[in-house]
Amino acid sequence: MVLQKNKENAISYYRTAFLGQPKLAKEKYVGNGHIQHNPAVANGTQGFIDYFERMQIEYPKKSIEFVRNIAEGNLVALHTHQIWPDNDQYITMDFFRFDTHGKICEHWDAIQQIPEKSENPNTMF
């Protein structure tokens, strides 16, 4: 039950922030602290809010699809497909750690642009 709730909350948190409401995402899903491992985002909740507000202003027509989500212990992993302006596409792997109250308290990610050519016939999904 907890694992499923954490997965749902991680997706809702990410979707809410990504689509332009990072303050609401923070209020609903983040605990007292927010440790950030993405070097483009400042540590703490304000760094998270600033980053996603800037992304919404600069790229309002971006989209996200959640391809996979996996939960184990207090961690949730999300595999996403993001489409940015000019059909610029990315795969992301995000990892969220939840505190004992079921709130997000730490985040890691890896981002890779989808290349135009591949050495194999497999998709990145």
BALOBA-1460 file (C-alpha; in Angstrom, 3 decimals):
// residues 125
<rec num="1" residu="m" x="0.000" y="0.000" z="0.000"/>
<rec num="2" residu="v" x="2.767" y="2.462" z="0.948"/>
<rec num="3" residu="l" x="4.799" y="1.604" z="-2.154"/>
<rec num="4" residu="q" x="1.814" y="2.236" z="-4.441"/>
<rec num="5" residu="k" x="1.026" y="5.542" z="-2.693"/>
<rec num="6" residu="n" x="4.666" y="6.663" z="-3.013"/>
<rec num="7" residu="k" x="4.606" y="5.839" z="-6.749"/>
<rec num="8" residu="e" x="1.388" y="7.800" z="-7.225"/>
<rec num="9" residu="n" x="2.768" y="10.738" z="-5.247"/>
<rec num="10" residu="a" x="6.063" y="10.780" z="-7.174"/>
<rec num="11" residu="i" x="4.194" y="10.893" z="-10.485"/>
<rec num="12" residu="s" x="1.775" y="13.583" z="-9.278"/>
<rec num="13" residu="y" x="4.658" y="15.624" z="-7.850"/>
<rec num="14" residu="y" x="6.662" y="15.453" z="-11.064"/>
<rec num="15" residu="r" x="3.674" y="16.103" z="-13.336"/>
<rec num="16" residu="t" x="2.487" y="19.063" z="-11.236"/>
<rec num="17" residu="a" x="5.936" y="20.688" z="-11.212"/>
<rec num="18" residu="f" x="6.782" y="19.883" z="-14.846"/>
<rec num="19" residu="l" x="3.512" y="21.356" z="-16.124"/>
<rec num="20" residu="g" x="4.035" y="24.653" z="-14.307"/>
<rec num="21" residu="q" x="2.907" y="24.437" z="-10.684"/>
<rec num="22" residu="p" x="6.054" y="23.719" z="-8.640"/>
<rec num="23" residu="k" x="4.781" y="25.590" z="-5.561"/>
<rec num="24" residu="l" x="1.700" y="23.365" z="-5.435"/>
<rec num="25" residu="a" x="3.882" y="20.271" z="-5.975"/>
<rec num="26" residu="k" x="6.102" y="21.339" z="-3.077"/>
<rec num="27" residu="e" x="3.132" y="22.028" z="-0.781"/>
<rec num="28" residu="k" x="1.476" y="18.677" z="-1.464"/>
<rec num="29" residu="y" x="4.383" y="16.260" z="-1.823"/>
<rec num="30" residu="v" x="7.618" y="17.583" z="-0.253"/>
<rec num="31" residu="g" x="8.633" y="17.247" z="3.388"/>
<rec num="32" residu="n" x="10.658" y="19.685" z="5.489"/>
<rec num="33" residu="g" x="13.789" y="19.379" z="3.394"/>
<rec num="34" residu="h" x="14.665" y="18.676" z="-0.209"/>
<rec num="35" residu="i" x="18.126" y="17.358" z="-1.060"/>
<rec num="36" residu="q" x="18.818" y="17.887" z="-4.746"/>
<rec num="37" residu="h" x="21.455" y="15.981" z="-6.731"/>
<rec num="38" residu="n" x="20.795" y="17.539" z="-10.164"/>
<rec num="39" residu="p" x="23.645" y="20.064" z="-10.610"/>
<rec num="40" residu="a" x="21.344" y="22.442" z="-12.558"/>
<rec num="41" residu="v" x="18.977" y="22.834" z="-9.581"/>
<rec num="42" residu="a" x="19.830" y="24.533" z="-6.291"/>
<rec num="43" residu="n" x="19.435" y="22.527" z="-3.098"/>
<rec num="44" residu="g" x="16.224" y="22.991" z="-1.108"/>
<rec num="45" residu="t" x="12.620" y="23.568" z="-2.068"/>
<rec num="46" residu="q" x="13.142" y="27.116" z="-3.362"/>
<rec num="47" residu="g" x="15.751" y="25.878" z="-5.861"/>
<rec num="48" residu="f" x="13.228" y="23.326" z="-7.115"/>
<rec num="49" residu="i" x="10.498" y="25.980" z="-7.423"/>
<rec num="50" residu="d" x="12.801" y="28.451" z="-9.207"/>
<rec num="51" residu="y" x="13.961" y="25.826" z="-11.701"/>
<rec num="52" residu="f" x="10.496" y="24.627" z="-12.686"/>
<rec num="53" residu="e" x="9.034" y="28.159" z="-12.830"/>
<rec num="54" residu="r" x="11.844" y="29.119" z="-15.220"/>
<rec num="55" residu="m" x="11.248" y="25.990" z="-17.335"/>
<rec num="56" residu="q" x="7.534" y="26.830" z="-17.589"/>
<rec num="57" residu="i" x="8.289" y="30.373" z="-18.794"/>
<rec num="58" residu="e" x="10.976" y="29.267" z="-21.265"/>
<rec num="59" residu="y" x="9.272" y="26.054" z="-22.490"/>
<rec num="60" residu="p" x="5.503" y="26.222" z="-21.904"/>
<rec num="61" residu="k" x="4.704" y="23.615" z="-24.572"/>
<rec num="62" residu="k" x="6.782" y="20.765" z="-23.184"/>
<rec num="63" residu="s" x="5.118" y="17.440" z="-22.393"/>
<rec num="64" residu="i" x="5.857" y="14.375" z="-20.299"/>
<rec num="65" residu="e" x="4.797" y="10.740" z="-20.414"/>
<rec num="66" residu="f" x="5.457" y="8.384" z="-17.516"/>
<rec num="67" residu="v" x="6.632" y="5.121" z="-19.053"/>
<rec num="68" residu="r" x="7.619" y="3.128" z="-15.956"/>
<rec num="69" residu="n" x="7.591" y="3.515" z="-12.196"/>
<rec num="70" residu="i" x="9.195" y="1.237" z="-9.661"/>
<rec num="71" residu="a" x="9.118" y="1.427" z="-5.868"/>
<rec num="72" residu="e" x="11.292" y="-0.307" z="-3.308"/>
<rec num="73" residu="g" x="11.614" y="0.611" z="0.347"/>
<rec num="74" residu="n" x="11.482" y="4.406" z="0.559"/>
<rec num="75" residu="l" x="12.584" y="4.956" z="-3.077"/>
<rec num="76" residu="v" x="10.605" y="5.495" z="-6.279"/>
<rec num="77" residu="a" x="12.126" y="5.430" z="-9.772"/>
<rec num="78" residu="l" x="10.380" y="7.057" z="-12.734"/>
<rec num="79" residu="h" x="11.267" y="6.470" z="-16.395"/>
<rec num="80" residu="t" x="9.848" y="9.287" z="-18.524"/>
<rec num="81" residu="h" x="9.641" y="10.464" z="-22.106"/>
<rec num="82" residu="q" x="9.790" y="14.238" z="-22.425"/>
<rec num="83" residu="i" x="9.082" y="16.231" z="-25.569"/>
<rec num="84" residu="w" x="10.298" y="19.810" z="-25.687"/>
<rec num="85" residu="p" x="9.909" y="22.499" z="-28.396"/>
<rec num="86" residu="d" x="10.984" y="21.583" z="-31.915"/>
<rec num="87" residu="n" x="10.322" y="17.894" z="-31.086"/>
<rec num="88" residu="d" x="13.464" y="17.765" z="-28.906"/>
<rec num="89" residu="q" x="12.982" y="14.445" z="-27.044"/>
<rec num="90" residu="y" x="14.560" y="13.155" z="-23.858"/>
<rec num="91" residu="i" x="14.487" y="10.079" z="-21.673"/>
<rec num="92" residu="t" x="14.806" y="10.693" z="-17.952"/>
<rec num="93" residu="m" x="15.370" y="8.434" z="-15.004"/>
<rec num="94" residu="d" x="14.355" y="10.109" z="-11.752"/>
<rec num="95" residu="f" x="14.770" y="8.688" z="-8.274"/>
<rec num="96" residu="f" x="12.920" y="10.045" z="-5.254"/>
<rec num="97" residu="r" x="13.471" y="9.225" z="-1.604"/>
<rec num="98" residu="f" x="10.497" y="9.519" z="0.738"/>
<rec num="99" residu="d" x="10.679" y="10.357" z="4.433"/>
<rec num="100" residu="t" x="8.795" y="8.493" z="7.173"/>
<rec num="101" residu="h" x="5.763" y="10.757" z="6.608"/>
<rec num="102" residu="g" x="5.447" y="9.786" z="2.934"/>
<rec num="103" residu="k" x="6.901" y="13.075" z="1.665"/>
<rec num="104" residu="i" x="9.663" y="13.502" z="-0.917"/>
<rec num="105" residu="c" x="12.934" y="14.558" z="0.661"/>
<rec num="106" residu="e" x="15.638" y="13.726" z="-1.923"/>
<rec num="107" residu="h" x="15.975" y="13.575" z="-5.726"/>
<rec num="108" residu="w" x="18.468" y="12.215" z="-8.268"/>
<rec num="109" residu="d" x="18.108" y="12.142" z="-12.052"/>
<rec num="110" residu="a" x="19.793" y="11.219" z="-15.311"/>
<rec num="111" residu="i" x="18.756" y="12.729" z="-18.627"/>
<rec num="112" residu="q" x="19.588" y="11.526" z="-22.135"/>
<rec num="113" residu="q" x="18.527" y="13.034" z="-25.433"/>
<rec num="114" residu="i" x="16.947" y="10.550" z="-27.827"/>
<rec num="115" residu="p" x="19.292" y="10.320" z="-30.828"/>
<rec num="116" residu="e" x="18.071" y="10.414" z="-34.413"/>
<rec num="117" residu="k" x="19.954" y="7.199" z="-35.207"/>
<rec num="118" residu="s" x="20.494" y="4.028" z="-33.209"/>
<rec num="119" residu="e" x="22.853" y="1.092" z="-33.676"/>
<rec num="120" residu="n" x="19.961" y="-1.234" z="-32.770"/>
<rec num="121" residu="p" x="16.217" y="-1.447" z="-33.559"/>
<rec num="122" residu="n" x="15.163" y="-1.044" z="-29.904"/>
<rec num="123" residu="t" x="13.490" y="2.069" z="-28.540"/>
<rec num="124" residu="m" x="14.668" y="3.746" z="-25.366"/>
<rec num="125" residu="f" x="11.428" y="2.700" z="-23.689"/>
